[in-house]
Amino acid sequence: MIGNIDIKQPQYVTTSGGGSSWGSGEDVTIAGGVISVEAGKWYKVETQGGVASDDLDTINGLSAGEQVMLSAVNDAHTVVLKNGTGNLNIKVDTSLDDTVDRMILISDGTNLVEASSRP
């Protein structure tokens, strides 16, 4: 347990070599600043309508202790994770503007907090 967050084991995909991974990533598109996800998965986020930049305010679908990993689906489409606008409680607004950028978030039951990032 970290503070008041009970971290659950992510539902990783087990590989043939015995290791684990987040899988190959699933595409999800922002709609009105919101995406819905499942725990323990990697999501490649696309902007609404394929616009150059779009804000991500809220992520639905996680219970306390569950994790999700996000990246941008396209180098030309910037996904801006907005701190404090919806349910994201991250250090600062963070842009995923390259397909190798990543952010791992953990739910505290109400908000999603930043566990790790590489923007």
C-alpha positions as CSV (number, residue, x, y, z in Angstrom):
1,M,0.0,0.0,0.0
2,I,1.2,3.5,-0.9
3,G,-0.4,6.1,1.3
4,N,-4.1,5.3,1.1
5,I,-3.8,3.6,-2.4
6,D,-3.9,-0.2,-2.4
7,I,-2.1,-1.1,-5.6
8,K,-3.6,-4.1,-7.3
9,Q,-1.6,-6.4,-9.6
10,P,-2.1,-5.3,-13.2
11,Q,-3.8,-7.8,-15.5
12,Y,-0.7,-8.1,-17.7
13,V,-0.4,-10.4,-20.6
14,T,1.9,-13.3,-19.9
15,T,4.4,-13.9,-22.7
16,S,5.8,-17.3,-23.9
17,G,9.1,-16.5,-22.2
18,G,7.4,-16.3,-18.8
19,G,7.6,-12.5,-18.5
20,S,4.7,-10.1,-18.6
21,S,3.8,-7.0,-20.6
22,W,1.0,-4.5,-21.2
23,G,0.1,-6.2,-24.5
24,S,0.4,-4.6,-27.9
25,G,-1.9,-1.6,-27.1
26,E,-5.5,-0.9,-28.0
27,D,-6.7,2.2,-29.8
28,V,-9.1,4.4,-28.0
29,T,-10.5,7.8,-29.2
30,I,-11.2,10.8,-27.0
31,A,-14.8,11.9,-27.0
32,G,-15.7,15.1,-25.2
33,G,-12.4,14.9,-23.2
34,V,-13.2,11.4,-22.0
35,I,-12.0,7.9,-22.6
36,S,-13.1,4.6,-21.1
37,V,-10.5,1.9,-20.3
38,E,-10.0,-1.5,-18.6
39,A,-7.5,-2.1,-15.9
40,G,-4.0,-3.4,-16.6
41,K,-4.1,-2.5,-20.3
42,W,-2.1,-0.2,-22.6
43,Y,-4.1,2.3,-24.6
44,K,-3.0,4.2,-27.7
45,V,-5.0,7.4,-27.5
46,E,-6.3,9.2,-30.6
47,T,-7.6,12.8,-30.6
48,Q,-11.3,13.4,-31.3
49,G,-11.8,13.7,-35.1
50,G,-8.1,13.3,-35.7
51,V,-7.4,16.9,-34.8
52,A,-3.8,18.0,-34.1
53,S,-4.3,18.4,-30.4
54,D,-7.0,17.4,-27.9
55,D,-7.4,17.5,-24.1
56,L,-8.0,14.4,-22.1
57,D,-9.8,15.3,-18.9
58,T,-11.4,12.1,-17.6
59,I,-10.6,8.4,-17.7
60,N,-13.5,6.1,-16.8
61,G,-13.4,2.4,-16.0
62,L,-10.9,1.9,-13.1
63,S,-11.5,1.0,-9.5
64,A,-9.1,1.9,-6.6
65,G,-5.7,0.4,-7.1
66,E,-6.1,-0.4,-10.8
67,Q,-3.6,0.8,-13.4
68,V,-3.6,1.8,-17.0
69,M,-0.8,2.9,-19.4
70,L,-1.4,5.5,-22.1
71,S,0.5,6.6,-25.2
72,A,-0.4,8.7,-28.3
73,V,-1.5,6.7,-31.3
74,N,0.0,9.2,-33.8
75,D,3.1,11.4,-33.6
76,A,1.1,14.2,-35.4
77,H,-1.8,14.2,-32.9
78,T,-1.0,15.5,-29.4
79,V,-3.0,14.2,-26.4
80,V,-2.8,16.6,-23.5
81,L,-3.6,15.0,-20.2
82,K,-5.2,17.8,-18.1
83,N,-4.3,18.0,-14.4
84,G,-7.3,18.8,-12.2
85,T,-9.8,19.3,-14.9
86,G,-11.7,16.0,-14.7
87,N,-10.4,13.0,-12.6
88,L,-6.7,13.3,-13.5
89,N,-4.5,14.2,-10.5
90,I,-1.1,14.4,-12.2
91,K,1.9,16.8,-11.6
92,V,1.2,19.1,-14.5
93,D,-0.7,19.1,-17.8
94,T,1.3,16.5,-19.8
95,S,1.5,16.1,-23.6
96,L,1.8,12.8,-25.2
97,D,3.1,13.9,-28.6
98,D,5.2,11.0,-29.7
99,T,4.3,7.4,-30.0
100,V,7.1,6.4,-27.5
101,D,5.7,8.7,-24.8
102,R,4.0,6.8,-22.0
103,M,2.1,7.6,-18.8
104,I,1.0,5.0,-16.2
105,L,-1.8,6.0,-13.9
106,I,-3.3,4.4,-10.8
107,S,-6.8,5.0,-9.5
108,D,-7.3,6.0,-5.9
109,G,-11.0,5.2,-6.3
110,T,-11.9,8.8,-7.3
111,N,-9.0,10.2,-9.3
112,L,-6.2,8.8,-11.3
113,V,-2.7,9.7,-10.1
114,E,0.5,9.6,-12.0
115,A,2.7,6.5,-11.3
116,S,5.2,7.0,-14.0
117,S,5.7,9.0,-17.2
118,R,8.0,9.4,-20.2
119,P,7.0,12.4,-22.2
